[in-house]
Amino acid sequence: MRLPMLGGAGGPPYSAACPDCPGGRRGVLKDLVGETKHACAFETVMVDARDFVPASWSERHAFGLVRRGVLIRQRLDEMGRATAIDAAGPGCLFPIEHRDEGKSSITCDYAATDLMVCLCPAPLLDEVLDESRQAGRDLLALQLDAMERVERLTQARGAPTVQERVAMLLVVLSETLSPPRTRERLPPGLQQRDMSKLLGVRHETFCRALKQLEDAGAIHRSHDGLQIVDRERLTS
């Protein structure tokens, strides 16, 4: 059973120094974004497609917002097995975990596409939270959005059949990759291999299920990305 949608983060969009600012677009964290680039607390970082995110992010940053592209969040256990748990797109918050020595698992996140993120330094966040209740409310709402996103992906992994899992995954991605809007086309850089990792199924198995959905007229694949043609068929 699908979780009910949370209220979600966001107020009226506001003007920011960067026209594609995720905070300005979603109407959140105005006290952190500021009115000029000099006043903005965030640090902009780019990661090439298919590269892992730098380990140094965990040293001084509290969280990040995706500005462009898609970030796949993974976990590696002691045996080196990777589990993809999240896909964060433009406007999504992602937590940055501090890696303590001796932890049983570590993060192993990577850029599914060319990625641009805005990272919030932990010391600056502490200062703003001390002074702004609204920043705290915005951050909580963004964290709840992120938790719901992960929970919905978990539910997709638990569907009875592979075809149902794939269908649920496509719906979840279309509804959570670019909040608050729903996408009718997934980004072309998001590969089938990435999506099969999110479901924990073999790539070949995922491709067969995707082909069945395409033959049924539910989706259409092209160089521009995967398009959802019949959302009702995917959710039935």
MIMAR-41282 format. One record per residue: residue in one letter; x, y, z of N, C-alpha, C, O, CB in turn. Coordinates in steps of 0.001 Angstrom, whole numbers, plus 500000, padded with zeros to 6 digits. Glycine has a CB too. Layout:
REM MIMAR-41282
aXYZXYZXYZXYZXYZ ...
This chain:
REM MIMAR-41282
m500841498800500000500000500000500000500870501241500000501860501322500727499052500010501216 r500495502196499188501288503414499040501076504334500228499954504486500710500929504139497739 l502153504947500701502045505926501777501286507152501302501397507516500131503433506326502288 p500514507805502175499913509082501795500991510120501606502010510103502297498900509550502847 m500768511027500669501730512091500421501751513043501596500702513432502111501399512843499124 l502954513422502024503084514420503064502784515791502490502719515973501274504484514384503688 g502603516756503388502304518103502935503404518679502077503144519455501158502060518997504107 g504647518299502378505766518731501558506286520088501947505565520924502493505374518746500128 a507564520291501654508193521569501954507859522569500868507621522203499717509714521415502096 g507845523829501245507743524853500212506734525923500509505638525661501004507410524230498925 g507130527148500192506249528295500239506287528958498883506679528323497904506652529282501364 p505895530209498792505971530915497516507421531021497042508295531346497846505346532315497638 p507706530760495767509071530942495261509540532376495464508742533313495453509148530569493774 y510837532529495647511400533871495813512626534020494921513222533029494497511769534140497300 s512991535251494643514144535527493782515434535305494563515579535772495693514086536975493226 a516361534593493948517678534364494530518731534789493520518425535022492351517865532872494941 a519974534888493978521052535320493088521215534355491915521482534780490791522373535435493865 c521052533048492176521137532047491113519723531744490612518864531387491418521846530742491620 p519455531872489319518090531686488804517535530286489019516318530109489087518057532000487343 d518419529276489126517950527908489341518156527458490784518258526261491052518666526954488395 c518219528402491705518418528091493123517324527139493616516143527466493498518426529389493971 p517682525968494167516645525046494642515853525605495813514659525334495940517269523731495042 g516508526388496674515792526996497787514790528027497318513654528050497792516762527630498747 g515201528892496381514298529905495858513140529308495094512009529782495202515044530853494977 r513417528250494305512361527615493510511306526969494396510118526985494072512958526569492572 r511747526396495527510806525723496421510288526630497526509397526246498284511458524514497031 g510846527835497620510376528767498634510784528389500039510003528552500977508901528875498569 v512023527875500204512500527441501518513890527999501795514602528424500884512516525904501609 l514261527987503082515614528308503543516093529678503073517261529847502725516579527251503068 k515197530643503065515548531979502589516641532606503439517471533356502925514321532875502580 d516652532308504739517669532874505622519058532312505337520061532953505651517300532616507067 l519125531127504751520413530545504373520840530978502978522027531170502713520345529027504443 v519867531130502092520180531489500706520612532947500595521547533261499859518970531234499804 g519943533834501316520294535251501227519844535863499908519220535200499079521793535432501392 e520168537131499731519729537853498534520825537988497483520537538341496339519234539224498917 t522061537718497844523182537812496907524030536555497011523920535807497983524042539077497186 k524876536320496014525772535165496067526715535263497257527050534254497878526575535047494769 h527140536483497569528049536669498702527361536317500018528001535809500939528562538116498745 a526056536586500108525320536326501347524879534875501479524508534446502572524113537226501424 c524909534110500393524422532730500424525353531847501248526573531889501087524290532173498996 a524762531046502135525553530164502990526015528909502258526942528236502708524750529774504213 f525380528591501139525675527335500448526932527431499584527292528500499089524491526927499587 e527580526291499420528736526164498530528332525282497348527823524177497539529981525565499287 t528559525768496139528176525025494937529307524096494508530463524508494408527812525993493788 v528957522839494258529938521824493865529371521043492684528172520771492629530282520863495063 m530232520687491746529816519892490592530516518533490620531675518421491019530128520639489268 v529789517510490188530326516152490095529978515615488712528829515702488279529753515219491232 d530966515062488023530720514503486694529862513243486786529902512518487780532049514188485989 a529095513002485744528250511812485686529074510553485899530165510411485346527515511739484346 r528543509644486704529103508334487034530213508395488070530732507351488466529623507681485792 d530595509589488524531627509702489563531003509591490947529847509962491152532392511036489430 f531786509073491899531360509057493289531518510452493882532371511229493453532169508019494103 v530687510758494870530810512063495515532055512054496395532425511004496922529534512405496352 p532704513198496564533923513250497378533646512919498841532642513349499408534563514630497276 a534547512151499442534417511831500867534531513070501735534040513092502864535473510818501279 s535179514104501209535394515330501988534096516066502305534073516926503186536326516257501240 w533014515738501596531741516403501888531340516209503343530738517095503950530638515875500969 s531673515052503899531215514730505253532010515452506336531639515405507509531297513239505480 e533086516110505960533963516706506967533393517972507579533623518246508757535300517007506363 r532647518755506792532197520038507335530807520465506871530379521582507163533175521096506967 h530106519606506162528789519985505653527682519197506344527856518030506696528720519768504142 a526540519859506532525420519240507240524440518555506295523929517478506601524690520281508060 f524179519172505157523254518600504178523487519293502841524235520267502752521763518753504640 g522842518782501818522944519400500495521593519458499818520664518740500186523932518636499620 l521496520326498818520325520405497949520792520160496519521779520747496075519597521794498083 v520089519299495804520424519074494401519929520267493589518769520670493683519800517739493874 r520831520812492800520480521951491942520208521496490514519253521945489879521604522999491954 r521059520597490015520858520007488685521324518560488731522253518213489461521630520809487575 g520659517718487935521091516334487831520418515423488845519461515805489518522572516256487996 v520950514195488936520392513176489831521517512547490641522539512132490094519620512088489028 l521313512482491946522247511847492875521658510524493339520521510481493810522553512773494089 i522424509444493211522012508143493736522736507925495060523965507938495128522324506983492717 r521944507725496103522521507458497417522565505955497643521577505252497429521708508162498540 q523733505469498081523947504041498292524521503789499678524984504701500363524882503468497216 r524473502529500063525153502073501264525998500860500909525577499989500148524139501738502395 l527188500823501472528059499658501328528204498997502687528503499665503677529453500054500749 d527992497677502737528204496977504000529655496520504094530469496826503222527242495769504132 e529968495789505153531352495366505386531863494430504301533071494322504093531469494686506734 m530953493754503607531343492829502549531487493533501201531818492896500201530328491705502440 g531238494848501170531364495589499926530138495548499047530195495962497889532508495080499168 r529018495053499576527781494998498799527093496356498839526898496935499908526836493892499338 a526728496854497665526100498176497574524585498033497476524075497170496762526645498959496358 t523884498884498195522430498956498123522037500391497827522322501294498614521769498456499441 a521381500604496691520904501946496350519605502199497101518677501393497031520698502104494804 i519535503322497822518373503583498671517600504838498274516488505048498759518811503703500100 d518161505673497407517517506959497144517983507523495812519108507278495377517809507955498276 a517103508282495173517442509066493984516949510481494227515746510712494347516810508453492674 a517868511420494299517534512813494614517780513678493389518873513669492822518366513329495823 g516752514432492980516854515312491826516761516769492225516839517083493412515778514985490820 p516595517671491266516585519112491542515544519506492590514361519194492458516326519880490261 g516008520194493627515127520618494704515085519669495878514486519986496905513764520795494183 c515719518489495749515698517500496824516814517756497830517941518084497459515824516089496250 l516485517602499102517506517598500146518101516206500256517395515208500105516918518052501506 f519399516139500520520020514862500860520902515066502086521645516045502158520848514295499660 p520827514146503057521653514274504259523100513934503954523389513172503031521125513370505378 i523990514494504719525416514171504605525849513556505922525876514227506954526280515445504257 e526185512288505882526524511563507098528000511729507423528856511667506541526174510080506957 h528280511940508689529663512006509152530156510587509391529528509818510118529790512871510449 r531259510251508790531747508877508806532670508662509993533788509175510035532473508543507495 d532186507901510945532985507593512123533780506321511877533311505397511213532093507447513375 e534969506290512416535817505117512250535160503918512917534669504016514041537225505366512838 g535153502801512229534583501595512802533121501373512481532534500394512942534750501625514256 k532509502266511691531105502061511328530969500820510454531859500504509665530539503303510594 s529840500116510602529648498876509857529305499122508394529458498224507566528561498054510500 s528846500323508067528543500621506672528933502054506366528955502902507259527047500386506365 i529237502323505122529624503671504716528787504079503523528212503236502834531136503749504382 t528723505373503285527999505835502112528875505681500875530102505751500953527553507301502285 c528241505475499762528949505324498493528073505934497406527687505256496454529279503814498185 d527766507217497557526844507898496656527547508278495351528761508482495330526259509149497334 y526777508373494263527381508743492989526412509578492163525203509579492398527806507492492209 a526971510283491197526176511115490296525689510255489135526493509743488357527002512334489777 a524373510096489020523826509341487891523952510139486602524100509567485522522355508974488146 t523891511462486717524059512383485594525046513457486030525457513477487189522684513013485145 d525429514342485130526202515499485573525426516180486693524230516442486567526482516493484389 l526118516461487779525439516855489009525966518187489522527172518431489529525606515777490078 m525051519041489950525413520270490652524620520304491950523395520183491947525131521548489773 v525328520470493051524669520501494355525100521739495125526155522318494869524987519227495163 c524257522128496074524558523227496988524708522631498380523757522068498922523440524337496955 l525902522753498964526210522156500259526163523212501351526659524325501175527587521478500230 c525565522855502479525440523789503600526474523460504669526426522374505247524013523744504198 p527412524368504949528389524134506014527699524023507371526816524820507688529433525262506041 a528100523041508169527457522809509462527541524008510406526539524328511046528076521612510123 p528689524690510524528750525829511453527775526949511096527161527545511981530156526386511487 l527631527238509798526703528286509383525253527875509628524415528705509979526910528620507906 l524968526592509440523615526117509706523262526307511173522160526751511494523474524642509312 d524183525977512060523931526139513493523618527592513832522724527870514631525137525657514307 e524354528511513228524129529934513501522736530368513050522026531059513781525199530788512803 v522352529962511848521055530376511310519909529751512102518906530415512364520944529991509828 l520048528482512485518986527826513242518788528469514608517678528469515140519296526347513406 d519857529015515178519737529717516459518904530985516336518297531436517307521116530060517001 e518878531560515130518229532859514942516902532783514185516100533714514260519159533780514213 s516663531703513465515496531652512573514672530389512805515128529281512523515944531720511105 r513468530561513315512561529426513467512085528922512105511876527724511915511357529816514339 q511914529852511157511439529450509836512434528524509154512034527568508489511185530678508964 a513728528796509312514741527917508722514628526513509302514774525527508581516158528479508960 g514368526423510602514194525117511228512977524385510702513024523177510469514087525268512720 r511876525120510512510665524494509967510891524021508535510464522930508156509483525476510015 d511571524858507739511851524472506351512720523225506297512467522314505508512538525621505600 l513741523191507139514658522055507131513936520776507544514167519717506961515848522319508064 l513070520869508541512304519699508967511410519203507835511327517999507591511458520030510210 a510738520127507141509856519729506042510643519068504911510187518085504327509091520946505507 l511818519604504604512658519000503565513128517610503979513196516705503146513869519897503267 q513453517434505254513873516123505746512723515118505678512931513950505351514393516233507187 l511519515575505986510354514691505875510113514289504423509759513144504142509102515377506449 d510303515227503508510194514902502083511198513815501699510857512868500991510419516163501221 a512442513962502173513485512987501852513152511618502434513368510596501782514844513464502376 m512632511594503647512256510323504273511126509652503506511136508436503316511841510544505732 e510154510443503067509048509872502299509551509315500970509116508251500527507954510931502055 r510467510039500342511025509596499059511673508218499221511449507323498407512062510627498523 v512471508057500264513143506782500515512123505696500848512257504557500401514165506926501662 e511107506047501630510085505067502005509305504586500785508993503400500675509125505666503037 r508995505486499884508251505084498689509095504177497792508564503255497172507793506323497905 l510400504431497718511279503536496962511345502165497625511395501143496940512692504138496843 t511346502143498949511336500877499678510064500098499377510107498881499197511464501120501188 q508938500790499321507678500129498990507703499555497575507179498468497333506513501107499136 a508312500285496644508416499772495271509214498476495242508871497554494503509071500819494347 r510275498398496039511083497174496086510288495993496639510625494839496374512333497400496937 g509237496277497404508467495204498023507244494762497247506477493935497742508045495622499362 a507033495284496045505870494883495242505966493397494874507069492858494781505766495753493956 p504826492731494662504822491273494466505596490788493245506282489769493327503419490799494356 t505504491491492107506168491037490885507171492086490414507103493254490800505130490744489773 v508100491642489574509112492570489063508464493669488231508853494833488329510161491818488225 q507475493307487409506822494320486580506131495367487450506166496556487133505805493666485628 e505508494936488538504871495887489450505918496760490135505692497951490346504027495145490502 r507051496179490479508125496962491097508615498048490153508799499198490550509293496052491503 v508824497669488904509314498640487922508281499740487705508629500919487650509644497944486583 a507023499362487582505964500353487378505895501324488552505791502535488356504607499658487187 m505952500791489776505913501648490959507117502569491008506996503743491358505850500807492227 l508287502034490655509500502849490671509383504034489724509744505155490083510714502003490299 l508882503794488521508754504881487548507818505970488060508079507159487874508246504341486206 v506739505566488699505799506544489259506458507330490381506343508554490442504525505846489775 v507147506624491269507817507300492392508849508296491879508892509434492348508493506270493325 l509668507893490938510690508794490404510053510011489742510532511133489906511583508056489399 s508986509791489005508344510917488314507755511915489304507657513105489004507246510410487373 e507363511437490483506715512301491468507672512894492489507304513818493214505655511537492180 t508899512376492559509808512834493623511129513411493124511864514006493912510102511698494544 l511453513259491846512760513720491358512861515232491227513963515775491299513053513093490027 s511753515922491038511789517382490843510674518056491636509794518689491053511660517737489340 p510706517923492960509610518488493752509522520001493592510542520673493444509786518134495226 p508286520543493622507022519843493898506307519343492644505198518818492749506099520756494655 r506901519488491475506183519115490251506360517631489937507297516986490407506670519963489067 t505445517113489139505516515738488652506090515744487245505648516508486387504117515058488676 r507066514897487016507693514807485697506951513777484849506547512726485347509196514432485821 e506779514085483584506236513099482645507355512396481890507112511407481199505274513771481654 r508582512900482018509728512296481343510898512257482325511254513281482909510106513089480044 l511491511090482505512650510969483378513892511438482630513949511315481407512823509511483875 p514890511973483337516077512505482661516814511420481885516944510298482376517022513148483676 p517301511732480679517945510721479840519210510141480460519577509005480157518277511312478502 g519876510894481315521097510396481934520866509347483003521796508643483397521848511525482522 l519632509235483475519309508216484479519183506875483769518206506634483060517988508570485257 q520160506009483957520241504775483192519374503677483797519010503718484972521681504311483106 q519055502698482959518304501546483447519082500813484533518488500228485439517977500593482295 r520393500843484442521217500193485461521044500876486818521036500217487858522697500209485045 d520904502212486794520660502941488042519325502533488649519218502309489855520689504461487797 m518311502440487797516975502111488298516897500673488798516191500387489765515934502336487207 s517623499764488140517617498380488623518288498285489991517891497468490822518328497451487616 k519302499119490228519936499151491557518953499621492620518935499097493734521171500068491544 l518136500612492273517163501121493238516143500054493625515596500088494728516447502342492670 l515884499107492725514942498028493019515627496781493558514961495884494076514162497676491778 g516940496716493444517653495538493908517414494317493042517399493192493542517261495234495311 v517225494534491724517036493418490794518143493451489741518806494471489557515627493481490119 r518330492339489062519350492281488019518974493211486872517799493431486582519529490836487505 h520005493750486232519785494680485128518957494037484023518042494661483485521121495165484566 e519276492790483684518557492104482614517083491902482976516201492032482127519217490753482314 t516832491587484230515455491399484693514677492704484608513520492724484188515436490865486134 f515318493784485008514684495102484944514342495453483495513247495938483214515608496183485558 c515269495211482588515059495559481178513884494792480580513116495348479794516326495280480369 r513739493520480947512612492731480429511280493309480916510328493428480145512741491247480864 a511224493663482189509984494235482730509683495588482092508525495915481832510082494384484260 l510722496365481844510532497670481215510008497511479789509153498277479344511851498463481214 k510528496511479080510069496239477712508592495831477715507841496216476819510931495129477059 q508182495062478708506780494662478802505878495882479012504797495967478430506587493653479949 l506326496818479843505546498038480072505489498896478806504478499540478528506146498849481236 e506581498898478049506594499660476801505668499019475772504937499719475072508025499759476243 d505697497702475680504815496998474743503345497215475095502482497200474218505135495497474736 a503068497417476383501689497638476830501246499084476644500091499416476913501545497246478289 g502151499946476189501796501334475932501858502242477144501354503365477100500446501390475369 a502474501770478237502533502584479457503661503606479413503559504675480015502705501690480674 i504736503278478699505896504169478627506426504212477201506067503389476358507009503709479604 h507285505191476953507973505287475664509406505711475931509651506678476653507255506296474699 r510355504984475346511771505299475534512352505941474288512071505512473169512559504039475892 s513168506977474488513837507651473376515130508262473900515463508125475077512916508746472732 h515860508944473003517098509610473413516827510751474390517735511196475092517841510141472189 d515592511222474437515231512312475347514863511821476737514548512628477612514082513100474776 g514896510525476953514569509965478252513333509087478197512708508930477148514368511068479256 l512997508525479331511842507644479430510596508478479721510542509201480716512056506569480530 q509599508370478846508372509148478988507244508266479516507035507152479035507972509784477642 i506526508774480503505348508076481008504159508457480134503743509615480108505078508423482513 v503621507481479423502523507715478486501176507464479153500226508221478951502674506821477248 d501096506404479944499833506019480583500094505797482072500400504683482498499225504728479920 r499972506856482847500246506769484289499243505841484982499591505131485925500199508173484931 e498003505856484505496974505012485125497327503537485002497093502759485927495605505278484486 r497889503153483860498280501751483670499404501373484636499443500248485135498725501505482208 l500310502304484898501413502025485815500935501885487256501525501138488037502457503124485726 t499882502592487605499415502585488992498298501587489252497883501405490396498948503954489371 s497805500936488195496683499996488380497187498645488893496391497730489107495910499802487049 
